[in-house]
């Protein structure tokens, strides 16, 4: 790096350091600098220290120092990438489009990256009372959940204008005091852009840290008095400068679409119709931020020559240069993040969507890494040719065709119930166990993450909390049998949170990562799970999909769900379902798509989830 990149003042400083000082400046800096001015100031201090140490005989030759520094920089990052890609729909008519979704995550066991986080809270009159009270409690929980030894937090509130309530600080007492002092004004409007500008002034001001990643966590109903455009523009400015954006849309009248559009990725856009789950959402976000181990993420997808990219379709927005799409994320950790784009193949057959895809990153110690991402294939057919009909009966895998499963106890897999009755289970079922042989099933859990999963059960837990707990027990038992378990969540989109694995920690983290959002694309959830299972080698107990949902469909139709389920059955995958809070229509849909009534475990009303999963374990895992 030539010194003419620096301003005159810092060029003079660096030139005065001599060979040893200049070497330290150019290779001794850790992390990223927001400007060369900050970098030069940081390097100047480091170089003076090196020079003094050298004068005392503590360092070897300047050439050796430079060689060691370069060797350290050249060391590859040990972060472990977790990636997957799938197409939906996987079979399309010529001239139609399909959506390719990639999920990316990084398990970094080295030191996590330092963070500067600003919480931006809407305090406009529409937030008065319970919404603001819940927001303040949730912000306090975020502070408590954060590692303040390496993370600084700032607090901003806004109504007509943005106010800095607390500068970036490691001091928990100072931050809690600032949060407690936020009040709604008697009069005023909502200017989300003003709140974002105030947050940006903190993150990019004189007290910013060159080696820290910048994050904004925004809570608002987003009913912006000045319209959407100022919010979108301000958010784009911040993202382009390297700020990572997480949004929470609060309230039944919240502008969910606007908040989702300004988040860094679709997975960073949360919504809640009520304030009861705000604390859980903030704690979930804090936990995810604490896992961030890498920065400067680049995901590159080089498209196949005869596959056209639909302009403006990439989510989050990526850069398209004519043959490849590039996404840049400022940070990434163990929580998967989704990247999607829409494509149109121009020929029939099994068409790969790309000629290559990869993810690159830099970890907290400045080491870089690169890893390939799988290339999915889309089946393009000629719509003028009559397609081969799918079998009407549920096919069986080769393993189960020669060795049909032993019928499960009548009490374990009931056949039907009156639609207005609750389902109950006999206590002994909870102790059911497989024979000592390890069955090695392939299982994917498909969990409904729509906002109806926030509703409470009779024991006080939310549906989603109960689902996580019961699914975790089922997953542990399945892994004990030598099986693999994957996790898919669906709302307006579907996300493969965990590719099928025996890693209990990954499975638990994937279930914990499920947070409710608006929408209920059950069809996409089934499709994502099918693609995940089709990529697995056949297990001795075959492939099993377990869908937990209330059966409601938002954003698609029951026919779409039935079509997706038909492809699941056509792939030889057993489909089981657990209705949770389903009405008669939802229960009827689940019975329709599973074909066999014994594989619908539960009825309308409140289902005993532990018992339901136990019945599936007996009927699907213990062959």
C-alpha positions as CSV (number, residue, x, y, z in Angstrom):
1,X,0.0,0.0,0.0
2,X,1.7,3.2,-1.1
3,X,1.7,6.1,1.4
4,X,0.1,8.5,-1.1
5,X,-3.2,6.9,-0.1
6,X,-2.9,8.9,3.2
7,X,-3.4,12.5,3.8
8,X,-0.3,14.8,4.0
9,X,-0.2,14.8,7.8
10,X,-0.2,11.0,8.2
11,X,2.1,10.5,5.2
12,X,4.7,12.6,7.0
13,X,4.1,10.6,10.2
14,X,4.6,7.2,8.4
15,X,7.6,8.4,6.5
16,X,9.3,9.4,9.7
17,X,8.9,5.9,11.2
18,X,11.7,4.3,9.1
19,X,11.6,0.8,7.7
20,X,10.5,-1.0,10.9
21,X,7.7,1.5,11.6
22,X,6.4,1.4,8.0
23,X,6.4,-2.4,8.0
24,X,4.4,-2.4,11.3
25,X,1.9,0.1,9.8
26,X,1.2,-1.9,6.7
27,X,1.0,-5.4,8.3
28,X,0.4,-4.8,12.0
29,X,-3.1,-3.5,11.8
30,X,-5.8,-5.9,13.0
31,X,-9.4,-5.6,11.7
32,X,-10.9,-3.1,9.3
33,X,-10.6,0.7,9.3
34,X,-13.4,3.0,8.4
35,X,-10.9,5.5,7.1
36,X,-7.2,5.7,6.4
37,X,-7.0,8.5,8.9
38,X,-8.1,6.2,11.8
39,X,-5.9,3.4,10.4
40,X,-2.8,5.7,10.3
41,X,-3.5,6.9,13.9
42,X,-3.8,3.3,15.1
43,X,-0.7,2.2,13.2
44,X,1.3,5.2,14.5
45,X,0.8,4.1,18.1
46,X,1.6,0.5,17.3
47,X,4.7,1.5,15.3
48,X,6.1,3.7,18.2
49,X,5.7,0.7,20.5
50,X,7.5,-1.6,18.0
51,X,10.3,0.9,17.6
52,X,10.8,1.2,21.4
53,X,10.8,-2.5,21.8
54,X,13.3,-2.9,19.0
55,X,15.6,-0.4,20.7
56,X,15.5,-2.6,23.8
57,X,16.5,-5.6,21.8
58,X,13.2,-7.4,22.1
59,X,12.7,-7.8,18.4
60,X,14.6,-9.6,15.6
61,X,15.4,-8.1,12.2
62,X,12.8,-6.0,10.4
63,X,12.7,-8.5,7.5
64,X,11.9,-11.4,9.9
65,X,9.2,-9.3,11.6
66,X,7.6,-8.7,8.2
67,X,7.9,-12.4,7.2
68,X,6.2,-13.5,10.4
69,X,3.4,-11.0,10.0
70,X,2.7,-12.0,6.4
71,X,2.7,-15.7,7.4
72,X,0.1,-14.9,10.1
73,X,-2.1,-13.1,7.6
74,X,-1.7,-15.9,5.0
75,X,-3.0,-18.6,7.5
76,X,-6.4,-19.7,6.4
77,X,-9.4,-19.1,8.6
78,X,-10.5,-22.2,10.6
79,X,-14.2,-21.1,10.6
80,X,-16.4,-23.9,9.5
81,X,-19.0,-22.9,6.8
82,X,-22.5,-24.4,6.9
83,X,-24.2,-23.9,3.6
84,X,-27.1,-25.3,1.6
85,X,-29.0,-24.4,-1.6
86,X,-32.3,-25.5,-3.0
87,X,-34.7,-24.5,-5.8
88,X,-38.4,-24.0,-5.3
89,X,-40.3,-25.2,-7.3
90,X,-37.8,-28.0,-8.3
91,X,-39.8,-28.9,-11.4
92,X,-41.1,-26.2,-13.8
93,X,-42.5,-25.7,-17.3
94,X,-40.2,-24.2,-19.9
95,X,-40.6,-20.4,-19.7
96,X,-41.4,-20.4,-16.0
97,X,-39.2,-19.2,-13.2
98,X,-37.9,-20.8,-10.0
99,X,-36.4,-19.3,-6.9
100,X,-32.9,-20.5,-5.7
101,X,-32.3,-20.0,-2.0
102,X,-29.0,-20.4,-0.3
103,X,-28.5,-20.5,3.5
104,X,-25.1,-19.6,4.9
105,X,-23.6,-19.7,8.4
106,X,-20.1,-19.8,9.9
107,X,-19.0,-21.7,13.1
108,X,-16.0,-19.7,14.3
109,X,-14.3,-21.1,17.4
110,X,-11.7,-18.3,17.6
111,X,-12.4,-15.0,19.3
112,X,-15.7,-13.5,18.2
113,X,-15.6,-10.1,16.4
114,X,-16.0,-7.0,18.5
115,X,-19.3,-5.1,18.0
116,X,-20.8,-1.7,18.3
117,X,-24.5,-2.0,18.5
118,X,-27.1,0.8,18.6
119,X,-30.7,0.0,19.7
120,X,-33.2,2.3,18.0
121,X,-36.6,2.5,19.8
122,X,-39.8,4.1,18.5
123,X,-41.2,6.3,21.2
124,X,-43.9,8.0,19.1
125,X,-47.4,8.4,20.7
126,X,-48.6,5.2,19.0
127,X,-46.2,3.3,21.3
128,X,-47.6,4.8,24.5
129,X,-48.4,2.4,27.2
130,X,-47.8,-1.4,27.0
131,X,-45.9,-1.4,23.6
132,X,-43.2,1.0,24.9
133,X,-43.1,-0.6,28.3
134,X,-42.5,-4.0,26.7
135,X,-39.9,-2.5,24.4
136,X,-37.9,-1.0,27.3
137,X,-38.0,-4.3,29.1
138,X,-36.9,-6.1,26.0
139,X,-34.0,-3.6,25.4
140,X,-32.9,-4.2,29.0
141,X,-32.9,-7.9,28.4
142,X,-30.8,-7.4,25.3
143,X,-28.2,-5.5,27.3
144,X,-28.2,-8.3,30.0
145,X,-27.7,-11.0,27.3
146,X,-24.8,-9.2,25.6
147,X,-21.1,-9.7,26.4
148,X,-20.2,-6.1,27.3
149,X,-16.6,-7.0,27.6
150,X,-16.2,-6.9,23.8
151,X,-19.5,-5.2,22.8
152,X,-20.5,-1.5,23.2
153,X,-24.1,-0.5,23.1
154,X,-25.7,2.8,22.3
155,X,-29.4,3.8,22.7
156,X,-31.4,6.0,20.4
157,X,-35.1,6.9,20.6
158,X,-37.2,8.7,18.1
159,X,-40.6,10.3,17.4
160,X,-40.5,13.4,15.2
161,X,-36.7,13.5,15.6
162,X,-34.0,11.1,16.8
163,X,-32.4,11.5,20.2
164,X,-29.2,9.9,21.4
165,X,-30.1,8.5,24.9
166,X,-26.7,6.8,25.5
167,X,-23.4,6.9,23.6
168,X,-21.6,3.6,22.9
169,X,-20.7,2.2,26.2
170,X,-19.6,-1.0,28.0
171,X,-21.4,0.2,31.2
172,X,-24.6,-1.8,31.9
173,X,-25.8,0.6,34.6
174,X,-25.4,3.6,32.3
175,X,-27.3,1.8,29.5
176,X,-30.2,0.6,31.7
177,X,-30.6,4.1,33.1
178,X,-30.8,5.5,29.6
179,X,-33.4,3.0,28.6
180,X,-35.5,3.6,31.7
181,X,-35.6,7.3,30.9
182,X,-37.3,7.0,27.5
183,X,-40.9,8.5,27.4
184,X,-43.5,9.1,24.7
185,X,-44.2,12.7,23.9
186,X,-47.7,14.2,24.3
187,X,-47.7,15.0,20.6
188,X,-45.6,14.0,17.7
189,X,-45.3,11.7,14.7
190,X,-43.0,8.9,13.5
191,X,-39.8,9.6,11.6
192,X,-37.9,6.3,11.4
193,X,-35.3,7.9,9.1
194,X,-34.4,10.4,11.9
195,X,-33.8,7.5,14.3
196,X,-31.6,5.8,11.8
197,X,-29.6,9.0,11.2
198,X,-29.0,9.4,14.9
199,X,-27.8,5.8,15.1
200,X,-25.5,6.4,12.2
201,X,-24.0,9.5,13.8
202,X,-23.0,7.3,16.8
203,X,-21.6,4.4,14.8
204,X,-19.6,6.6,12.4
205,X,-18.6,9.4,14.8
206,X,-15.3,10.1,16.5
207,X,-15.8,7.4,19.1
208,X,-16.2,4.6,16.5
209,X,-13.8,1.7,16.6
210,X,-12.0,0.7,13.4
211,X,-11.9,-3.0,14.3
212,X,-15.6,-3.3,15.4
213,X,-18.5,-4.3,13.3
214,X,-21.5,-1.9,13.4
215,X,-25.0,-3.1,14.0
216,X,-28.4,-1.3,14.3
217,X,-31.4,-3.1,16.0
218,X,-34.5,-1.1,15.1
219,X,-37.9,-1.5,16.8
220,X,-40.9,0.4,15.3
221,X,-44.4,0.1,13.8
222,X,-42.8,1.8,10.8
223,X,-45.9,4.0,10.1
224,X,-43.6,6.7,8.9
225,X,-45.2,10.1,8.7
226,X,-43.0,11.2,5.8
227,X,-43.6,8.0,3.7
228,X,-41.4,5.0,2.9
229,X,-38.8,6.6,0.7
230,X,-36.8,8.5,3.4
231,X,-36.6,5.3,5.4
232,X,-35.4,3.2,2.5
233,X,-32.8,5.7,1.4
234,X,-31.4,6.2,4.9
235,X,-31.2,2.4,5.5
236,X,-29.4,2.0,2.2
237,X,-26.9,4.6,3.1
238,X,-26.2,2.8,6.4
239,X,-26.0,-0.6,4.8
240,X,-23.6,0.6,2.1
241,X,-21.3,2.0,4.7
242,X,-21.1,-1.4,6.4
243,X,-23.8,-1.2,9.0
244,X,-25.7,-4.5,9.7
245,X,-29.5,-3.8,10.0
246,X,-31.8,-5.9,12.2
247,X,-35.5,-4.8,12.3
248,X,-38.5,-5.6,14.5
249,X,-42.0,-4.6,13.3
250,X,-44.3,-4.3,16.3
251,X,-48.1,-4.2,16.2
252,X,-51.0,-5.5,14.2
253,X,-50.9,-2.4,12.0
254,X,-47.1,-2.4,11.6
255,X,-45.6,-1.8,8.1
256,X,-44.0,-5.2,8.0
257,X,-43.0,-5.0,4.4
258,X,-41.1,-1.8,4.9
259,X,-39.2,-3.1,7.9
260,X,-38.4,-6.3,6.0
261,X,-37.1,-4.3,3.0
262,X,-34.5,-2.4,5.1
263,X,-33.1,-5.4,7.0
264,X,-29.7,-6.8,5.9
265,X,-31.3,-10.2,5.1
266,X,-34.8,-11.6,5.2
267,X,-33.7,-13.5,8.4
268,X,-33.0,-10.2,10.1
269,X,-36.5,-9.0,9.8
270,X,-38.7,-9.9,12.8
271,X,-42.3,-9.1,13.4
272,X,-44.7,-9.4,16.4
273,X,-48.4,-8.6,16.4
274,X,-48.2,-8.1,20.2
275,X,-45.6,-7.1,22.7
276,X,-45.6,-10.3,24.8
277,X,-42.8,-11.9,22.9
278,X,-40.6,-8.8,22.4
279,X,-38.2,-9.9,25.2
280,X,-37.7,-13.3,23.5
281,X,-37.0,-11.7,20.2
282,X,-34.5,-9.3,21.6
283,X,-32.7,-12.1,23.5
284,X,-32.7,-14.2,20.3
285,X,-31.1,-11.3,18.4
286,X,-28.5,-10.8,21.1
287,X,-27.6,-14.4,21.1
288,X,-27.2,-14.4,17.4
289,X,-25.0,-11.3,17.5
290,X,-22.8,-12.9,20.2
291,X,-22.0,-15.8,17.7
292,X,-20.7,-13.5,15.0
293,X,-17.2,-14.7,14.2
294,X,-16.5,-13.2,10.7
295,X,-16.9,-10.0,8.7
296,X,-16.6,-8.9,5.1
297,X,-18.7,-11.9,3.8
298,X,-19.0,-12.3,0.0
299,X,-21.3,-14.9,-1.5
300,X,-20.8,-15.2,-5.3
301,X,-23.1,-17.2,-7.6
302,X,-21.9,-17.6,-11.2
303,X,-24.9,-18.4,-13.2
304,X,-25.2,-21.1,-15.9
305,X,-25.0,-19.6,-19.4
306,X,-28.6,-20.6,-20.4
307,X,-30.3,-19.5,-17.1
308,X,-31.6,-15.9,-17.0
309,X,-31.6,-13.8,-13.9
310,X,-34.8,-12.0,-13.2
311,X,-33.8,-8.3,-12.6
312,X,-34.4,-7.0,-9.1
313,X,-35.3,-10.5,-7.7
314,X,-32.3,-11.1,-5.4
315,X,-33.1,-10.9,-1.7
316,X,-31.3,-9.2,-0.1
317,X,-30.4,-7.0,-3.1
318,X,-27.2,-8.3,-4.7
319,X,-24.9,-6.9,-7.4
320,X,-25.5,-8.5,-10.9
321,X,-22.8,-8.0,-13.5
322,X,-24.4,-9.9,-16.4
323,X,-23.3,-13.5,-15.5
324,X,-23.0,-13.6,-11.7
325,X,-24.7,-12.3,-8.6
326,X,-22.7,-11.1,-5.6
327,X,-24.0,-10.5,-2.1
328,X,-22.0,-8.7,0.6
329,X,-22.8,-9.1,4.3
330,X,-20.9,-7.1,6.9
331,X,-21.0,-9.9,9.5
332,X,-22.0,-13.6,9.8
333,X,-22.1,-16.1,12.6
334,X,-23.6,-19.5,13.5
335,X,-27.2,-18.4,12.7
336,X,-28.1,-19.2,9.1
337,X,-28.8,-16.3,6.8
338,X,-30.9,-16.7,3.6
339,X,-30.0,-15.3,0.1
340,X,-32.4,-15.8,-2.8
341,X,-32.8,-15.0,-6.5
342,X,-35.2,-15.8,-9.3
343,X,-34.1,-17.6,-12.4
344,X,-35.6,-18.6,-15.8
345,X,-34.0,-21.5,-17.6
346,X,-34.3,-21.5,-21.4
347,X,-34.1,-25.2,-22.2
348,X,-35.7,-28.5,-21.0
349,X,-34.0,-31.1,-19.0
350,X,-32.1,-31.2,-15.7
351,X,-30.5,-27.8,-15.6
352,X,-27.9,-26.7,-13.1
353,X,-28.6,-23.2,-11.9
354,X,-24.9,-22.2,-11.6
355,X,-21.5,-23.1,-12.9
356,X,-20.1,-22.3,-9.5
357,X,-20.8,-20.7,-6.1
358,X,-18.7,-19.9,-3.1
359,X,-18.5,-18.0,0.1
360,X,-15.5,-16.0,1.3
361,X,-15.0,-14.3,4.7
362,X,-12.5,-12.8,7.1
363,X,-12.5,-13.9,10.7
364,X,-11.8,-11.8,13.9
365,X,-8.0,-12.5,13.6
366,X,-7.8,-11.2,10.0
367,X,-7.6,-14.7,8.4
368,X,-9.5,-15.3,5.2
369,X,-11.5,-18.4,4.2
370,X,-13.3,-19.6,1.1
371,X,-15.6,-22.6,0.6
372,X,-17.8,-23.8,-2.3
373,X,-21.6,-23.9,-2.1
374,X,-23.6,-26.7,-3.7
375,X,-25.3,-26.2,-7.1
376,X,-28.9,-27.3,-7.2
377,X,-30.6,-28.6,-10.4
378,X,-34.0,-27.7,-11.7
379,X,-36.1,-30.1,-13.8
380,X,-37.5,-28.1,-16.8
381,X,-40.2,-29.9,-18.8
382,X,-42.0,-29.1,-22.1
383,X,-45.5,-28.1,-21.1
384,X,-46.8,-29.3,-24.5
385,X,-45.9,-32.9,-23.5
386,X,-48.2,-34.7,-21.1
387,X,-46.2,-35.3,-17.8
388,X,-46.0,-38.8,-16.3
389,X,-48.5,-39.0,-13.5
390,X,-47.3,-39.5,-10.0
391,X,-48.2,-42.7,-8.2
392,X,-51.5,-42.4,-6.2
393,X,-50.2,-44.5,-3.3
394,X,-47.4,-43.6,-1.1
395,X,-44.3,-45.3,-2.3
396,X,-42.0,-47.1,0.1
397,X,-38.2,-47.0,0.1
398,X,-36.3,-50.1,-0.8
399,X,-35.5,-50.7,2.8
400,X,-39.2,-50.7,3.9
401,X,-40.4,-52.6,0.8
402,X,-38.7,-55.8,1.8
403,X,-39.0,-55.3,5.5
404,X,-42.4,-53.6,6.2
405,X,-42.6,-51.7,9.5
406,X,-44.1,-53.4,12.4
407,X,-47.5,-51.9,13.2
408,X,-47.3,-49.5,16.1
409,X,-49.5,-50.0,19.1
410,X,-53.1,-48.9,18.6
411,X,-52.8,-46.4,21.4
412,X,-49.6,-44.9,19.9
413,X,-51.0,-44.0,16.5
414,X,-54.8,-43.3,16.7
415,X,-56.7,-43.2,13.5
416,X,-59.2,-40.5,13.9
417,X,-61.0,-38.3,16.3
418,X,-64.2,-36.1,16.3
419,X,-63.0,-32.6,15.0
420,X,-64.2,-30.9,18.2
421,X,-62.3,-33.1,20.7
422,X,-58.8,-32.7,22.1
423,X,-56.3,-35.5,21.7
424,X,-55.0,-37.3,24.7
425,X,-52.3,-39.9,25.2
426,X,-51.8,-42.8,27.5
427,X,-49.0,-42.2,30.0
428,X,-47.0,-45.4,29.1
429,X,-46.4,-44.2,25.6
430,X,-43.8,-41.7,26.8
431,X,-41.5,-44.5,27.8
432,X,-41.6,-46.3,24.4
433,X,-38.2,-47.2,23.1
434,X,-36.7,-48.8,20.0
435,X,-35.0,-52.2,20.0
436,X,-31.3,-52.0,20.6
437,X,-30.5,-52.0,16.9
438,X,-29.7,-48.6,15.5
439,X,-32.2,-47.7,12.9
440,X,-30.4,-44.7,11.2
441,X,-33.5,-42.8,9.9
442,X,-33.3,-39.5,8.0
443,X,-35.7,-37.0,9.5
444,X,-36.5,-33.4,8.8
445,X,-38.7,-31.4,11.1
446,X,-40.9,-28.8,9.4
447,X,-42.0,-26.2,12.0
448,X,-44.7,-23.6,11.4
449,X,-43.1,-20.2,12.3
450,X,-46.2,-18.0,11.5
451,X,-47.4,-15.5,14.0
452,X,-50.2,-17.8,15.2
453,X,-47.5,-19.9,16.9
454,X,-47.2,-17.0,19.4
455,X,-50.5,-18.0,20.9
456,X,-50.5,-19.5,24.4
457,X,-51.2,-23.0,25.4
458,X,-53.1,-24.0,28.6
459,X,-49.8,-24.4,30.5
460,X,-48.8,-20.8,29.8
461,X,-46.2,-21.6,27.1
462,X,-46.4,-20.2,23.6
463,X,-47.0,-22.8,20.9
464,X,-43.6,-22.2,19.4
465,X,-41.9,-22.6,22.8
466,X,-43.7,-25.9,23.3
467,X,-42.8,-27.0,19.8
468,X,-39.1,-26.3,20.3
469,X,-39.0,-28.3,23.5
470,X,-40.9,-31.3,22.2
471,X,-39.0,-31.4,19.0
472,X,-35.7,-31.3,20.8
473,X,-36.5,-34.4,22.8
474,X,-37.6,-36.2,19.6
475,X,-34.4,-35.2,17.8
476,X,-32.2,-36.4,20.7
477,X,-33.9,-39.8,20.6
478,X,-33.6,-40.0,16.9
479,X,-29.9,-39.3,17.0
480,X,-29.6,-42.0,19.7
481,X,-30.8,-44.4,17.0
482,X,-28.1,-43.3,14.7
483,X,-30.4,-41.1,12.6
484,X,-29.9,-37.6,11.3
485,X,-32.2,-34.7,11.9
486,X,-32.7,-31.5,10.0
487,X,-34.8,-28.4,10.8
488,X,-36.9,-26.3,8.4
489,X,-39.0,-23.3,9.5
490,X,-41.6,-21.6,7.3
491,X,-43.5,-18.3,7.4
492,X,-43.8,-16.1,4.3
493,X,-40.7,-18.0,3.2
494,X,-39.0,-21.2,4.2
495,X,-35.5,-21.6,5.8
496,X,-33.3,-24.7,6.2
497,X,-32.1,-23.8,9.7
498,X,-30.2,-27.1,10.0
499,X,-29.2,-29.5,7.2
500,X,-29.7,-33.2,8.3
501,X,-27.0,-33.9,10.9
502,X,-26.2,-35.9,14.0
503,X,-24.7,-32.8,15.7
504,X,-26.9,-32.2,18.7
505,X,-25.7,-28.7,19.3
506,X,-26.5,-27.7,15.7
507,X,-30.0,-29.2,16.0
508,X,-30.7,-27.4,19.3
509,X,-29.4,-24.1,18.0
510,X,-31.5,-24.5,14.9
511,X,-34.7,-25.1,16.9
512,X,-33.8,-22.1,19.2
513,X,-33.4,-20.0,16.1
514,X,-37.1,-20.3,15.1
515,X,-38.8,-16.9,15.6
516,X,-42.3,-16.2,14.3
517,X,-42.9,-13.9,11.4
518,X,-45.9,-13.0,9.2
519,X,-47.0,-15.5,6.5
520,X,-47.5,-19.2,6.3
521,X,-46.1,-20.8,3.2
522,X,-46.5,-24.4,4.2
523,X,-45.8,-25.5,0.6
524,X,-42.4,-23.9,0.7
525,X,-41.6,-25.6,4.0
526,X,-42.5,-29.0,2.5
527,X,-40.4,-28.3,-0.6
528,X,-37.3,-27.2,1.4
529,X,-37.5,-30.3,3.6
530,X,-37.9,-32.6,0.5
531,X,-34.8,-31.2,-1.2
532,X,-32.8,-31.6,2.1
533,X,-33.9,-35.3,2.4
534,X,-33.3,-36.1,-1.3
535,X,-29.7,-35.1,-0.8
536,X,-29.1,-37.7,1.9
537,X,-28.0,-41.3,1.5
538,X,-30.9,-43.8,2.3
539,X,-31.1,-44.7,5.9
540,X,-32.1,-48.2,7.2
541,X,-35.4,-46.7,8.4
542,X,-35.9,-44.6,5.3
543,X,-36.7,-40.8,5.1
544,X,-39.3,-39.2,7.3
545,X,-40.7,-35.7,7.3
546,X,-42.6,-34.4,10.4
547,X,-44.7,-31.2,9.9
548,X,-45.9,-29.3,12.9
549,X,-48.5,-26.7,12.0
550,X,-52.0,-25.4,12.6
551,X,-52.7,-26.1,8.9
552,X,-53.4,-22.5,8.0
553,X,-52.0,-21.3,4.7
554,X,-51.2,-17.6,4.1
555,X,-49.5,-16.5,0.8
556,X,-50.4,-19.6,-1.2
557,X,-53.3,-22.1,-1.4
558,X,-54.2,-25.5,-0.1
559,X,-53.7,-26.7,-3.7
560,X,-50.1,-25.5,-3.5
561,X,-49.6,-27.4,-0.3
562,X,-51.1,-30.6,-1.8
563,X,-48.9,-30.3,-4.8
564,X,-45.8,-29.9,-2.7
565,X,-46.8,-32.9,-0.5
566,X,-47.4,-35.0,-3.7
567,X,-43.7,-34.5,-4.6
568,X,-42.7,-35.4,-1.1
569,X,-44.6,-38.7,-1.3
570,X,-43.3,-39.3,-4.9
571,X,-39.8,-39.1,-3.5
572,X,-40.5,-42.0,-1.2
573,X,-40.6,-39.8,1.9
574,X,-43.0,-40.7,4.7
575,X,-45.0,-37.6,5.7
576,X,-46.3,-37.3,9.3
577,X,-48.1,-34.3,10.7
578,X,-48.9,-32.8,14.1
579,X,-51.9,-30.4,14.2
580,X,-51.4,-27.7,16.8
581,X,-54.4,-25.4,17.3
582,X,-55.8,-26.5,14.0
583,X,-59.4,-25.8,13.0
584,X,-61.5,-28.3,10.9
585,X,-60.1,-27.0,7.6
586,X,-56.5,-27.2,8.8
587,X,-57.0,-30.7,10.1
588,X,-58.6,-31.8,6.8
589,X,-55.7,-30.4,4.8
590,X,-53.2,-32.4,7.0
591,X,-55.2,-35.6,6.6
592,X,-55.3,-35.0,2.8
593,X,-51.5,-34.5,2.3
594,X,-50.4,-37.4,4.6
595,X,-52.8,-39.9,2.8
596,X,-52.7,-42.3,5.8
597,X,-54.9,-41.1,8.7
598,X,-52.6,-42.8,11.2
599,X,-49.9,-40.4,10.4
600,X,-51.9,-37.3,11.6
601,X,-51.1,-37.3,15.3
602,X,-53.7,-35.1,17.0
603,X,-56.9,-33.3,16.2
604,X,-58.4,-29.9,16.5
605,X,-57.7,-28.0,19.7
606,X,-54.6,-28.3,21.9
607,X,-52.3,-31.3,21.2
608,X,-50.1,-33.0,23.6
609,X,-46.9,-32.4,21.7
610,X,-44.6,-34.6,23.8
611,X,-47.1,-37.5,23.3
612,X,-47.4,-36.7,19.6
613,X,-43.7,-36.8,18.9
614,X,-43.5,-40.0,21.0
615,X,-46.0,-41.7,18.8
616,X,-44.1,-40.6,15.7
617,X,-40.9,-41.9,17.2
618,X,-42.6,-45.3,17.7
619,X,-44.2,-45.4,14.3
620,X,-41.6,-43.8,12.1
621,X,-38.2,-44.2,13.8
622,X,-38.6,-47.6,15.5
623,X,-39.1,-49.7,12.3
